[in-house]
Amino acid sequence: MPEKDIDYISIIDSLRLEKKLTVEDLCENIVNPRTYRRYLSGERKMSHEKIGEFCENLEITSSDLYFLTNRTERDEYVKVIKLYNLVNDQKYDEFYDGLKEIDKDKIIAKQNKKI
């Protein structure tokens, strides 16, 4: 698993959906679809090698994936910090409105989930 505790499979799956690939197509010559679903559920962790193989099937480089992941992580962080500041400022109505815009299950960075 990469050093950073990031959920790369979420980004990979988003790209799969964007490209309208089935799980079976993405997993071809890499893992069986059941293993892929275990990656998605967090039951199993992916190696760097598997990340690279999924990137090949998505027709992107692993550098592209890492860049996209870092950008997504920063965007999440900004949203979460805004919510945190609203609570600190006791602006609870604005906080609840902002909270509706965030799908906590799709947050990829553990530090963002903790906040």
C-alpha positions in Angstrom: 0.0 0.0 0.0 1.3 3.5 -0.7 2.9 5.4 2.2 0.0 7.9 2.5 -3.1 6.4 4.0 -5.3 7.4 1.0 -8.1 5.5 -0.5 -6.9 5.2 -4.1 -9.5 2.7 -5.0 -12.2 5.4 -4.7 -10.5 7.5 -7.3 -9.9 4.5 -9.5 -13.6 3.5 -9.3 -14.7 7.1 -10.1 -12.5 7.0 -13.2 -13.9 3.6 -14.1 -17.4 5.0 -13.9 -16.4 8.2 -15.8 -15.0 6.0 -18.6 -18.1 3.8 -18.5 -16.1 0.6 -17.8 -17.6 -2.4 -16.1 -15.8 -3.8 -13.1 -15.0 -6.8 -15.1 -13.4 -4.8 -17.9 -11.3 -2.8 -15.4 -10.2 -5.9 -13.6 -9.2 -7.8 -16.7 -5.8 -9.5 -16.2 -5.4 -7.9 -12.8 -7.7 -9.3 -10.2 -11.1 -11.0 -10.1 -14.1 -8.6 -9.6 -14.7 -10.0 -6.1 -11.2 -8.9 -5.0 -11.9 -5.5 -6.6 -15.1 -5.1 -4.5 -13.0 -6.1 -1.4 -10.7 -3.2 -2.3 -13.7 -0.9 -2.5 -15.1 -2.1 0.8 -11.7 -1.7 2.6 -11.6 -5.4 3.3 -8.3 -5.6 1.3 -5.5 -3.2 0.5 -4.0 -2.7 -2.9 -0.3 -2.8 -3.7 1.6 -0.2 -5.8 1.7 -2.9 -8.5 -2.1 -3.3 -8.6 -2.6 0.5 -8.6 -0.3 0.6 -11.7 -2.1 -2.2 -13.4 -5.5 -0.5 -12.9 -4.0 2.8 -14.2 -3.0 0.9 -17.4 -6.5 -0.4 -17.9 -7.8 3.1 -17.3 -5.3 4.4 -19.9 -3.7 6.9 -17.4 -0.3 6.9 -15.7 0.1 6.3 -12.0 1.4 9.9 -11.8 -1.9 11.1 -13.2 -3.7 9.1 -10.5 -1.5 10.4 -7.7 -2.0 14.0 -8.9 -5.7 13.6 -9.1 -5.8 12.0 -5.6 -3.8 14.9 -4.1 -6.0 17.5 -5.7 -9.1 15.7 -4.5 -7.6 15.4 -1.0 -6.9 19.2 -1.0 -10.4 20.0 -2.2 -11.9 17.8 0.5 -9.7 19.4 3.2 -10.9 22.9 2.2 -14.5 21.8 2.5 -14.0 20.1 5.9 -12.1 23.1 7.3 -14.9 25.4 6.3 -17.3 23.2 8.2 -15.0 23.1 11.2 -14.7 26.9 11.2 -18.5 27.3 11.0 -18.8 25.2 14.2 -16.2 27.2 15.9 -18.0 30.4 15.0 -21.3 28.8 16.2 -22.9 29.2 12.8 -24.8 25.9 13.1 -27.4 26.5 10.4 -24.6 27.2 7.8 -22.7 24.2 9.1 -25.7 21.8 8.6 -26.3 23.2 5.1 -22.6 22.6 4.2 -22.6 19.2 5.8 -25.4 18.1 3.3 -22.9 18.8 0.5 -20.3 16.4 1.7 -20.6 12.6 1.2 -18.5 11.4 4.1 -18.2 7.9 2.6 -16.5 9.4 -0.5 -13.8 11.3 1.5 -10.5 9.7 0.6 -8.1 11.0 3.2 -8.3 9.6 6.7 -7.3 13.0 8.3 -10.2 14.6 6.5 -12.6 12.0 7.9 -11.2 12.6 11.4 -11.9 16.3 11.2 
